[in-house]
Amino acid sequence: MIKSKEQLRREAKGKLLQEFGRLEIDINTVAAALKELEHDIKNAETIEVNAREQNILAGMRRDMLMIKADVHRIRKTLL
């Protein structure tokens, strides 16, 4: 069967639209994965900042305990 130019154009257009539909789905999948990755990176950065803050606070607590011990020792010596 011989197809007309118009029929060939419609078939080509249909195939192109089908391919673009697949590409759109793939693009949306990639975009969703990138958004999820961005969220994971932000969470990791928050965890890292919190860990750094906890380390700083732990260091400050150690320093305060050492100072407290020094003060206690000095008071004992003076009394």
Secondary structure, DSSP 8 states (H G I E B T S, - for coil): ----HHHHHHHHHHHHHHHHHHHHHHHHHHHHHHHHHHHHHHHHHHHHHHHHHHHHHHHHHHHHHHHHHHHHHHHHHH-
